[in-house]
Amino acid sequence: MALLAQQVISRAGTTPTYSAAAASTTVVTGDRSFLHVKNTNGSSMTVTITTTAQVDGQAAADLVVTVPATTGDKMIGPLSARLFASTADGFSAAITYSSTTSVTVANLVI
């Protein structure tokens, strides 16, 4: 899984750089970390962020977000470490995409 570079949003304004979605990626978690997904494909698609948190010994459900077809545009987050940080490294969240055709993503931090 490739780690998406974080792009810091500044008061002066930020023009995000988007990369083509891969089947699976990771991002650094944090209370100010967001994923911006754009879908220009003719079909809707889903983004799944693996949840690692547990409540009373039960695994919390993964976060699944549907991004509409053609002009779909979703900001997802914040990607809190309490919910999404990998048990292997303690800081990254695993993300999968149901489709990567005509899908671009950016990892933004405020």
C-alpha positions as a Markdown table, in Angstrom:
| # | Residue | x | y | z |
|---|---|---|---|---|
| 1 | Met | 0.0 | 0.0 | 0.0 |
| 2 | Ala | 1.3 | 3.4 | -1.0 |
| 3 | Leu | 1.3 | 6.2 | 1.5 |
| 4 | Leu | -0.5 | 9.3 | 0.2 |
| 5 | Ala | 1.5 | 12.5 | 1.0 |
| 6 | Gln | -0.2 | 14.9 | 3.3 |
| 7 | Gln | -0.9 | 18.4 | 1.9 |
| 8 | Val | -1.3 | 21.1 | 4.5 |
| 9 | Ile | -4.1 | 23.7 | 3.9 |
| 10 | Ser | -2.7 | 27.1 | 4.6 |
| 11 | Arg | -4.5 | 30.4 | 5.3 |
| 12 | Ala | -3.0 | 31.8 | 2.1 |
| 13 | Gly | -4.8 | 29.0 | 0.2 |
| 14 | Thr | -3.8 | 25.6 | -1.1 |
| 15 | Thr | -4.3 | 24.1 | -4.5 |
| 16 | Pro | -4.4 | 20.3 | -3.7 |
| 17 | Thr | -2.5 | 17.9 | -5.9 |
| 18 | Tyr | -4.6 | 14.8 | -6.8 |
| 19 | Ser | -3.2 | 11.4 | -7.7 |
| 20 | Ala | -4.9 | 8.5 | -9.4 |
| 21 | Ala | -6.5 | 6.1 | -6.9 |
| 22 | Ala | -4.8 | 2.8 | -6.4 |
| 23 | Ala | -6.6 | -0.3 | -5.3 |
| 24 | Ser | -5.4 | 0.4 | -1.7 |
| 25 | Thr | -3.5 | 3.2 | -0.1 |
| 26 | Thr | -2.7 | 4.5 | 3.4 |
| 27 | Val | -2.8 | 8.0 | 4.9 |
| 28 | Val | -1.4 | 9.3 | 8.2 |
| 29 | Thr | -4.2 | 9.6 | 10.7 |
| 30 | Gly | -5.0 | 12.6 | 12.8 |
| 31 | Asp | -7.9 | 14.8 | 14.0 |
| 32 | Arg | -7.1 | 17.2 | 11.2 |
| 33 | Ser | -6.5 | 14.7 | 8.4 |
| 34 | Phe | -9.0 | 14.4 | 5.6 |
| 35 | Leu | -9.3 | 12.4 | 2.3 |
| 36 | His | -10.7 | 14.2 | -0.7 |
| 37 | Val | -12.1 | 11.8 | -3.4 |
| 38 | Lys | -13.2 | 12.8 | -6.8 |
| 39 | Asn | -15.0 | 10.4 | -9.1 |
| 40 | Thr | -15.6 | 11.2 | -12.8 |
| 41 | Asn | -16.5 | 7.7 | -13.7 |
| 42 | Gly | -20.0 | 6.9 | -15.0 |
| 43 | Ser | -20.7 | 4.7 | -12.0 |
| 44 | Ser | -20.7 | 5.5 | -8.3 |
| 45 | Met | -18.0 | 3.8 | -6.2 |
| 46 | Thr | -17.2 | 3.3 | -2.5 |
| 47 | Val | -14.3 | 4.2 | -0.3 |
| 48 | Thr | -13.6 | 2.0 | 2.7 |
| 49 | Ile | -11.4 | 3.1 | 5.6 |
| 50 | Thr | -10.5 | 0.2 | 7.9 |
| 51 | Thr | -11.5 | 0.9 | 11.5 |
| 52 | Thr | -9.2 | -0.6 | 14.1 |
| 53 | Ala | -11.0 | 0.7 | 17.2 |
| 54 | Gln | -13.0 | -1.6 | 19.5 |
| 55 | Val | -15.9 | -0.7 | 21.8 |
| 56 | Asp | -16.5 | -3.1 | 24.7 |
| 57 | Gly | -14.3 | -5.7 | 23.0 |
| 58 | Gln | -16.3 | -5.5 | 19.7 |
| 59 | Ala | -14.7 | -4.2 | 16.5 |
| 60 | Ala | -16.1 | -0.9 | 15.3 |
| 61 | Ala | -17.6 | -1.0 | 11.7 |
| 62 | Asp | -15.4 | 0.2 | 8.9 |
| 63 | Leu | -16.2 | 3.6 | 7.5 |
| 64 | Val | -17.8 | 3.1 | 4.0 |
| 65 | Val | -18.5 | 6.2 | 1.9 |
| 66 | Thr | -20.3 | 6.2 | -1.5 |
| 67 | Val | -18.9 | 8.7 | -4.0 |
| 68 | Pro | -21.5 | 9.5 | -6.7 |
| 69 | Ala | -20.9 | 9.0 | -10.4 |
| 70 | Thr | -19.7 | 11.6 | -12.9 |
| 71 | Thr | -19.3 | 14.6 | -10.7 |
| 72 | Gly | -18.8 | 12.8 | -7.4 |
| 73 | Asp | -16.8 | 14.8 | -4.9 |
| 74 | Lys | -16.5 | 13.8 | -1.2 |
| 75 | Met | -14.4 | 15.1 | 1.7 |
| 76 | Ile | -14.0 | 12.3 | 4.2 |
| 77 | Gly | -12.8 | 12.8 | 7.8 |
| 78 | Pro | -11.4 | 13.6 | 10.1 |
| 79 | Leu | -9.4 | 10.4 | 10.1 |
| 80 | Ser | -8.9 | 10.1 | 13.8 |
| 81 | Ala | -6.1 | 7.8 | 15.1 |
| 82 | Arg | -8.4 | 6.5 | 17.8 |
| 83 | Leu | -10.6 | 5.0 | 15.1 |
| 84 | Phe | -8.3 | 4.2 | 12.2 |
| 85 | Ala | -4.6 | 3.9 | 13.2 |
| 86 | Ser | -3.1 | 0.6 | 12.1 |
| 87 | Thr | -2.2 | -1.7 | 14.9 |
| 88 | Ala | 1.0 | -2.5 | 13.0 |
| 89 | Asp | 2.5 | 1.0 | 12.9 |
| 90 | Gly | 0.2 | 3.1 | 15.1 |
| 91 | Phe | -0.3 | 5.9 | 12.7 |
| 92 | Ser | -1.6 | 5.0 | 9.2 |
| 93 | Ala | -5.1 | 4.2 | 8.0 |
| 94 | Ala | -5.8 | 1.6 | 5.3 |
| 95 | Ile | -8.0 | 2.7 | 2.5 |
| 96 | Thr | -9.5 | 0.7 | -0.3 |
| 97 | Tyr | -11.6 | 1.8 | -3.4 |
| 98 | Ser | -14.3 | -0.3 | -5.1 |
| 99 | Ser | -13.1 | 1.2 | -8.4 |
| 100 | Thr | -10.1 | 3.2 | -9.4 |
| 101 | Thr | -11.1 | 4.2 | -12.9 |
| 102 | Ser | -11.4 | 7.9 | -13.2 |
| 103 | Val | -11.0 | 8.4 | -9.4 |
| 104 | Thr | -8.4 | 10.8 | -7.9 |
| 105 | Val | -7.6 | 11.4 | -4.3 |
| 106 | Ala | -5.7 | 13.9 | -2.1 |
| 107 | Asn | -4.8 | 13.7 | 1.6 |
| 108 | Leu | -5.4 | 17.1 | 3.2 |
| 109 | Val | -4.5 | 18.4 | 6.7 |
| 110 | Ile | -5.8 | 21.5 | 8.3 |
